[in-house]
Amino acid sequence: MTPRPPRLTVIAAAAALLAGGLLTAMPAAQAAGASPAAQPATARDTPAITPTPQSVKAGAGRVTITPTVTLVVGKTADEPTLDVVTTALRKAGAQRVVRAVKPAPNGLNVHVGDAGAVATQKLEGPSGLPADGYVLGIGAGRIVLAGKDTTGTYYAAQTLRQVLPQRAHPGARVDGLSVRDWPGTALRGVIEGFYGTPWSHEARLDQLDYYGEHKMNIYVYSPKDDAYLREKWRDPYPADQLAQIKDLTDRAVQRHVEFTYALSPGLSVCYSSDADAKALVDKFRTIWDIGVRTFAVPLDDISYTNWNCDADKAKWGTGGGAAGAAQAYLLNKVNQEFIATHPGAEPLQMVPTEYYNVTPSPYKTALSEQLDPDVLVEWTGVGVVSPTMTVAQADAARAVFGHPILTWDNYPVNDYATNRLLLGPFNGREKGLPGRLAGITANPMIQPYASKLSLYTVADYAWNDGAYDARTSWGKGLKEYAGGDSRTERALRAFADVNYSSALNTDKAPELSAEFARYWQSGDAKRLASVLADLAAAPARLRADLPDRGFIDDSGPWLDATGSWATAARTALDMVEAARAGNGAQAWELRQQLPAQVDRAKSFTYTGLDGRKVPVLVGDGALDGFVEAATAEHDKKLGVSGRPTATTSLGTYQSNTLARILDGDDSTYFWSDGAPAAGDQLTVDLGEVRDFSGVTLAMAKPGSTEDYLHAGVLEYSADGQDWTRLTEFSGKPDVTATAPAGTEARYVRARATAGQDSWLVVREFGVATTDGEITGNPPAAAGSALRSAADGDPGSVYRAARAPEAGESLEVRLVAARAVGAVTVLQPAGSEAAADIQVRSEDGSWQTIGTLDGPYTRVDAGGRTADAVRLAWHTGSAAPLIAEVVVGK
């Protein structure tokens, strides 16, 4: 293996500077105010390089890729670097690449790891740069790559790889260029620290290749479901698994990545036990012997209020301070007996049990005061998944833990949301943050290949946060991952957009949502149809052409769901356009297709480690929201008020959504994600002002019997501004109230009048309306109701239990006699019911104005004054199926 200089002195120096609040990764010139990333290039454009360099300038000269290229090998050039340069030159058209200690008299010379050659390019050398920094110069007939160290030269090679063209033959001319570059923080990389299916060995090797290409230099091996890291931490690895770790270590060395082995003994360790300390050190020695030089002891996700042995309680007592002292005792033994006695070992890393927030505590104080000062403390931010991280928060973490901080950033990890892919960019991290840290490690998704889209942006931010823009970096990452093909890039962007949202990126499918908003504002159906067609085609395009095939395997069910949701959205668009054009029959036909299409879009599943099938989510809040909005628009055009909807001031716990309080199923429920405060409310919107007779509010559930509004009031309003009290309630989970005759409202709400400690479960919130009351026969079949024939929701269907008998009818009563412009009757496709459509005049007589004629029947009532409408069934008619009777004005 290639030897690597330890970073111990770098981190120790960083710790000292952090203590004084002076850490910076910038050379003096930049610290004084010059911002190389902002310096203008010459008139000729500079090539795209990732991560974004600190300083890049176009030069005046050029070089030509000659048939034979000579590599002049210097002190900081190792074999992996020379391999990268050689491969890049061959792809640029060179036919022979030879190595030498002196420049050749003819052909292109490329100086690799030769700091002395930098002067010939009239460039400043790398000596003043931080670790991993480098200088790259192209011009004056030569190319020079010179790093501060071997890793810096390797990174110069990775930049050269991006700069050189790809040609089949020699002769390509490369524009002059000078790059002076360095990282924004010492450690930049990934921690495989999620719960769920661990990555495959092949995926890990592929990840290490990716990290090297993107100048990330640390990979922490900490999968929660590797039993030999946690439950069996004392046990030696089977030979085949140890061999895989050695493979990973060797690949990491080749890619200039520190392979970090993280052993998690907290589930069973006895901190005071010499035997357990020896077991931990012995395990580390085994891993050391196969080449690992960086070690960590995560103590997260364990209890520190329950000791694993009585000896610990006797030695330290109880409480958080005792736990911190015990952990410091064990970690110091490991640090002193293993790390300090193994030259070349990197600083020990640890994850505290209190791994997030900056709140002082006895536990943190014990670690701060008793843990060896050179141990790195990993921290997830002010939350487990932190939407934002700031310089002030990092400084506070450094102060409260008293140690250098290495962030364990829980993005794009999805083990808490296995139904989602999180493909948006690294976001919400303040500029200047990397310079306050020992480093940044990002916890990726269960899906390794799909994680690369977000990890690209992590690498970009960690290297040069000053120039980082989340959306710009995201776009560059998509372009690179698509392999340079514009059509594949568009397909990948469309797919990533509908899998964009997360705690760090709260916008739901931002680009598609903007197109939906544009359509509702402009009515440009042609443009939206094109967008949806591209989205529908994206999965097939990616499956056919995306270079990284692992991404396809990772994303399979999400790709399927994307195509199906795009189909449903296109149907919804066509439905709205048909309704707006007055083609009611076509619009109704399309509306009936939507439920099955939506069900299919929701049917795709992801299989978890436990074998459980998890339905995947794609574009939620955007695609499903458009379908719902389009359906409402169709119904509005039809003259239907629509199914009631609900809103709340409370958050939602997991997938227990608010819509469940209106689904008529007492076994489903809305569940808040916190305790209601005084003033918190749930509101039902009836769609328009309607007569209602009463309210039922069913709260709490088995296992959560205290999760109800303990003190509240039911209120109603016509406009959502002025509210009238219907009844007060307290101390009971089930509430009913009767409204005075003639009460009208559009909104009905339950409002908390006092705060409480328990959360809120609502099973059903029913508002009984009196307008549109339905009577008649045949009786409804089990699971159906007469009410469904005129409930404002064409998606619900009255299904008769039998065929009608002579003289039977279905009657829809109006609140009062009024002019009726038209009557529209909607039937599910295939329904064969036959009936006369009649209206009742003020004198009580019934007048026939038309007959049922297929799924969509609209008859003109001529403005007749009526107080009821009925369907008078024909003798011999099939059992009726009625989706909605709409009485138009």
Secondary structure, DSSP 8 states (H G I E B T S, - for coil): ------SHHHHHHHHHHHHTT----S-HHHHTT--GGGS---SS-----SS--SEEEEEEEEEE--SEEEEEE-TT--HHHHHHHHHHHHHTT-SEEEEESS--SSSEEEEES-GGGGGGGT---GGGS-TT-EEEEEETTEEEEEESSHHHHHHHHHHHHHHS---SSS--EEEEEEEEE--SSSEEEEEE--SSS---HHHHHHHHHHHHHTT--EEEE--TT-GGGTTTTTS---HHHHHHHHHHHHHHHHTT-EEEEE---TTT--TT-HHHHHHHHHHHHHHHTTT--EEEEE--SS-SSS-SSHHHHHHH-SSHHHHHHHHHHHHHHHIIIIITTSTT----EEE-SS-S-----HHHHHHHHHS-TT-EEEE--SSSS-S-B-HHHHHHHHHHH-S-EEEEE--S--TT-TT----S---SB-TT-GGGSSEEEE---SSTTTTHHHHHHHHHHHH-GGG--HHHHHHHHHHHHTTT-HHHHHHHHHHHHTT--SSS--SSSHHHHHHHHHHHHH--HHHHHHHHHHHHHHHHHHHHH-S-HHHHHHHHHHHHHHHHHHHHHHHHHHHHHHHHTT-HHHHHHHHHHHHHHHHHHT--EEE-TTS-EEE---STTTHHHHHHHHHHHHHHHHT-----EEEESS-B-TT--GGGGGSS-TT--EEBSS---TT-EEEEEEEEEEEEEEEEEEE-BTTBTT-S-SEEEEEEESSSSS-EEEEEEES-SEEEEE--TT-EEEEEEEEESS--SS--EEEEEEEEE-TT-EEESS-B-TT--GGGGGSS-TTS-EEBSS---TT-EEEEEEEEEEEEEEEEEE--TT----EEEEEE-TTS-EEEEEE--SSEEEEEEEEEEEEEEEEEE-TT----EESEEEEE-
